[in-house]
């Protein structure tokens, strides 16, 4: 059970192309957004769609993979852990953002215009 303490698994679609940042000594960071759709029937029996958005972060080799292979709209399965980051915004207000730091990315769908063909 120890391995399950902070583990997130999701399947969804990329909301945008990965944003890549490079740091000293060739370290890379990829920031991604994942849309996860869910549905339910409301009290009137009508089907309702609900989309939740998640901020994803990938480092090192996963960031390189994201840079080379991922595009907006592709379906992914991801696994990672939740991390809360706190910062002070431009108006001096303390903000907290929750991100999923990725351990694994599995590409479930390809788009016709992939980066390999560009």
Buried (B, 14 or more C-beta within 10 A) or exposed (E): EEEEEEEBEBEBBBBEBBEBEEEEEEEBBBBBBBBBEEEEEEEEEEEEEEEEEBBBBBBEEBBBBBBEBBBEEBBBEBBBEEEEEEEEEEEEEEEEEEBBBBBEBEBEEEBEEBEEEE
